[in-house]
């Protein structure tokens, strides 16, 4: 799905979003209405979160976004 649809669904479920192209242990993005913007939990260090992620054009037009914990979507990724 696109980033907008993934973010809206994740907001309703209280979850983060990720990209299928990021592999089986993706970075997780937490969308907020805070001035710090989107938090990212990198796959290289899942114990840290960084504020202010700024998507590039590829991220914005990608259609491989999914909501974390949506097992049907996650299992169909690979």
C-alpha positions in Angstrom: 0.0 0.0 0.0 1.1 3.6 -0.3 2.6 5.5 2.7 -0.6 7.5 3.3 -2.8 4.4 3.6 -0.3 2.6 5.7 0.1 5.6 8.1 -3.7 6.0 8.5 -4.1 2.3 9.2 -1.2 2.3 11.6 -2.6 5.3 13.5 -5.9 3.5 14.0 -4.1 0.4 15.3 -1.4 2.1 17.3 1.4 0.6 15.3 4.4 1.5 13.1 4.9 1.1 9.4 7.7 -0.5 7.3 8.6 -1.2 3.7 8.6 -4.7 2.2 11.8 -3.8 0.3 13.6 -3.4 3.6 13.6 -7.1 4.2 12.5 -9.4 7.1 13.9 -7.0 9.8 12.9 -3.6 8.5 13.3 -0.2 10.0 10.1 0.8 11.7 8.5 4.2 11.3 6.2 5.7 13.9 4.1 8.5 12.5 3.1 11.3 14.9 1.6 14.7 15.0 4.5 16.0 17.1 6.7 18.8 15.8 9.5 16.2 15.7 7.7 14.3 12.9 8.2 10.7 12.2 10.3 8.5 14.5 12.4 5.8 13.0 13.6 2.7 14.8 16.5 1.5 12.7 16.9 -2.2 11.9 20.6 -1.9 12.9 19.7 -0.9 16.5 16.2 -1.7 17.5 16.8 -0.3 21.0 17.0 3.3 19.8 14.5 5.7 18.1 15.4 8.8 16.2 13.1 11.7 15.5 12.7 13.7 12.4 12.9 11.1 9.6 12.6 12.9 6.2 11.3 10.6 3.4 12.8 10.9 0.0 10.8 10.7 -3.2 11.2 6.9 -3.5 9.7 6.5 0.0 6.8 8.8 -0.9 5.8 7.1 -4.1 6.5 3.5 -3.0 3.6 1.1 -2.8 5.3 -1.6 -0.6 4.5 0.0 2.8 2.7 -2.2 5.4 1.6 -1.9 9.0 3.8 -3.8 11.5 2.0 -6.6 13.1 -0.3 -7.2 10.2 0.7 -10.8 9.8 -1.1 -11.5 6.6 0.8 -8.6 4.9 4.1 -9.5 6.6 4.0 -13.2 5.6 3.2 -12.2 2.0 6.3 -10.0 1.8 8.8 -12.7 1.0 
